[in-house]
Amino acid sequence: IEQNFPALKNDNVLKAARGEPVDRVPVWVMRQAGRYLPEFQEVRKEHDFFTVCRTPELACEVTMQPLRRFDLDASIIFSDILVIPQAFGMTVEMHPGVGPVFPEPLQTPADLAKLKPEGAVERLSYVGDAITMMRHMLDGKVPLLGFTGAPWTLMGYMIEGGGSKTMSKAKAWLKNYTDDSKKLLDMLASSIVDYLEMQVKAGAQMVQVFESSAEHLSKEEFLTWCAPYLKDIASKLKQRLSEQNIPLVPMTIFAKGAGHSLAEQATFGYDVISLDWTVDPEEARKQVGPNITLQGNLDPQDLYKTPEEIRELATTMVRKFGKTRYIANLGHGITPQTPIVSMEVFVDAVHKAL
Ligand SMILES: Cc1c2[nH]c(c1CCC(=O)O)Cc1[nH]c(c(CCC(=O)O)c1C)Cc1[nH]c(c(CCC(=O)O)c1C)Cc1[nH]c(c(C)c1CCC(=O)O)C2
């Protein structure tokens, strides 16, 4: 799998993830390729969301868009977490203004038999193709991140049939169909390991696992329904790569709303813990200790404030986290109406804070 990729010029994100000194505090933004960019909207006018994901040229073009505008320290391949349920045979549509819709969500455990995890990673080869193409297109400018959804978050979408304010149906599965819930979470975890392995072989230099729906669970539920699978994913991916003599890549866990379990997350086997904005930087550092990199965590809504306020908030945030083992980011994805100038100010303030 020697791909002869161009040499990396800015490796500050990887250095920060490994705990090595950086030239400057690195910064990237979740959903940095997205609807707040007019050039992204242009592509979306012509092409359906999942067509963009499945067409390497289009996925690479939108991955590149934020890097042309902003002095970012990482790129993240354009795709979505819901490509795994799709690869299992579920239909997923992206409805503008609504979000993802599954016309036929999982209703009872009998529906698990319809899922096709075998061959799923082969059906996701287009993501690998986009990653490999992107590594060449980047010409070593910044590292390329891969990503996946985590088991509980994917289970939630597959059962709710889209976004949910309460996760009432998915939570009812946890309560009423406990063994089948475990079966589904295991099935997802296993495919996630295959999928991340494929992304690393294709050229992903770091990977992030999105457990965005952790916010719906209590601490006890998080430790029961997320923790074992998140641990499994980290240990199995590392084992899988080691066995094949493939260099390990840093792994990031973003468990949104799980600030109640930072000390526990630090034992999951990830190099980086990504924080939402409800967590205080200094408190987070105390909880995770010195050997984990922290990522985050400006409130995406802060990007609707004035440039002066954004600069002040970003500077204070970076100074609280410090220059060691830190990657600046938002506490969740950037939202569609964010002014371009807010991103410019945010990135510049991070780089100038220390
Ligand atoms: C939960 C989740 C999803 N997708 C993702 C998550 C986890 C992160 C998070 O919590 O925000 C992850 C994701 N989705 C997308 C990326 C691309 C890479 C990046 O730039 O960060 C990533 C990393 C593109 C996208 N994924 C989506 C868009 C916008 C849709 C469009 O272009 O029409 C983009 C750019 C759609 C999407 N996809 C999903 C939802 C809930 C939505 C609708 C909400 C929304 O519209 O923001 C599922």
PDBQT file of the ligand as one rigid body, heavy atoms in Angstrom, charges set to zero:
ROOT
HETATM    1  C1  LIG A 401     -24.305  13.427  13.406  1.00  0.00    +0.000 C 
HETATM    2  C2  LIG A 401     -23.433  13.553  12.192  1.00  0.00    +0.000 A 
HETATM    3  C3  LIG A 401     -23.851  13.439  10.836  1.00  0.00    +0.000 A 
HETATM    4  N1  LIG A 401     -22.723  13.616  10.048  1.00  0.00    +0.000 N 
HETATM    5  C4  LIG A 401     -21.633  13.840  10.840  1.00  0.00    +0.000 A 
HETATM    6  C5  LIG A 401     -22.044  13.758  12.189  1.00  0.00    +0.000 A 
HETATM    7  C6  LIG A 401     -21.141  13.839  13.370  1.00  0.00    +0.000 C 
HETATM    8  C7  LIG A 401     -20.739  15.244  13.681  1.00  0.00    +0.000 C 
HETATM    9  C8  LIG A 401     -21.839  16.065  14.247  1.00  0.00    +0.000 C 
HETATM   10  O1  LIG A 401     -22.362  15.703  15.305  1.00  0.00    +0.000 OA
HETATM   11  O2  LIG A 401     -22.150  17.116  13.651  1.00  0.00    +0.000 OA
HETATM   12  C9  LIG A 401     -20.252  14.034  10.424  1.00  0.00    +0.000 C 
HETATM   13  C10 LIG A 401     -19.970  14.803   9.202  1.00  0.00    +0.000 A 
HETATM   14  N2  LIG A 401     -20.840  15.260   8.238  1.00  0.00    +0.000 N 
HETATM   15  C11 LIG A 401     -20.155  15.915   7.277  1.00  0.00    +0.000 A 
HETATM   16  C12 LIG A 401     -18.774  15.844   7.573  1.00  0.00    +0.000 A 
HETATM   17  C13 LIG A 401     -17.736  16.308   6.566  1.00  0.00    +0.000 C 
HETATM   18  C14 LIG A 401     -16.427  16.672   6.946  1.00  0.00    +0.000 C 
HETATM   19  C15 LIG A 401     -16.292  18.012   7.614  1.00  0.00    +0.000 C 
HETATM   20  O3  LIG A 401     -16.112  19.026   6.908  1.00  0.00    +0.000 OA
HETATM   21  O4  LIG A 401     -16.293  18.047   8.863  1.00  0.00    +0.000 OA
HETATM   22  C16 LIG A 401     -18.650  15.175   8.801  1.00  0.00    +0.000 A 
HETATM   23  C17 LIG A 401     -17.412  14.891   9.628  1.00  0.00    +0.000 C 
HETATM   24  C18 LIG A 401     -20.711  16.572   6.095  1.00  0.00    +0.000 C 
HETATM   25  C19 LIG A 401     -22.121  17.012   6.125  1.00  0.00    +0.000 A 
HETATM   26  N3  LIG A 401     -23.197  16.299   6.557  1.00  0.00    +0.000 N 
HETATM   27  C20 LIG A 401     -24.347  16.996   6.361  1.00  0.00    +0.000 A 
HETATM   28  C21 LIG A 401     -24.018  18.228   5.746  1.00  0.00    +0.000 A 
HETATM   29  C22 LIG A 401     -25.007  19.289   5.280  1.00  0.00    +0.000 C 
HETATM   30  C23 LIG A 401     -26.002  18.729   4.337  1.00  0.00    +0.000 C 
HETATM   31  C24 LIG A 401     -26.039  19.315   2.959  1.00  0.00    +0.000 C 
HETATM   32  O5  LIG A 401     -25.019  19.703   2.365  1.00  0.00    +0.000 OA
HETATM   33  O6  LIG A 401     -27.144  19.354   2.428  1.00  0.00    +0.000 OA
HETATM   34  C25 LIG A 401     -22.630  18.255   5.604  1.00  0.00    +0.000 A 
HETATM   35  C26 LIG A 401     -21.800  19.316   4.970  1.00  0.00    +0.000 C 
HETATM   36  C27 LIG A 401     -25.724  16.529   6.709  1.00  0.00    +0.000 C 
HETATM   37  C28 LIG A 401     -25.934  15.814   7.953  1.00  0.00    +0.000 A 
HETATM   38  N4  LIG A 401     -25.289  14.674   8.315  1.00  0.00    +0.000 N 
HETATM   39  C29 LIG A 401     -25.713  14.309   9.584  1.00  0.00    +0.000 A 
HETATM   40  C30 LIG A 401     -26.686  15.236  10.012  1.00  0.00    +0.000 A 
HETATM   41  C31 LIG A 401     -27.392  15.209  11.350  1.00  0.00    +0.000 C 
HETATM   42  C32 LIG A 401     -26.848  16.148   8.986  1.00  0.00    +0.000 A 
HETATM   43  C33 LIG A 401     -27.890  17.229   8.928  1.00  0.00    +0.000 C 
HETATM   44  C34 LIG A 401     -27.576  18.336   9.810  1.00  0.00    +0.000 C 
HETATM   45  C35 LIG A 401     -26.932  19.380   9.013  1.00  0.00    +0.000 C 
HETATM   46  O7  LIG A 401     -27.444  19.642   7.937  1.00  0.00    +0.000 OA
HETATM   47  O8  LIG A 401     -25.938  19.963   9.503  1.00  0.00    +0.000 OA
HETATM   48  C36 LIG A 401     -25.209  13.148  10.326  1.00  0.00    +0.000 C 
ENDROOT
TORSDOF 0
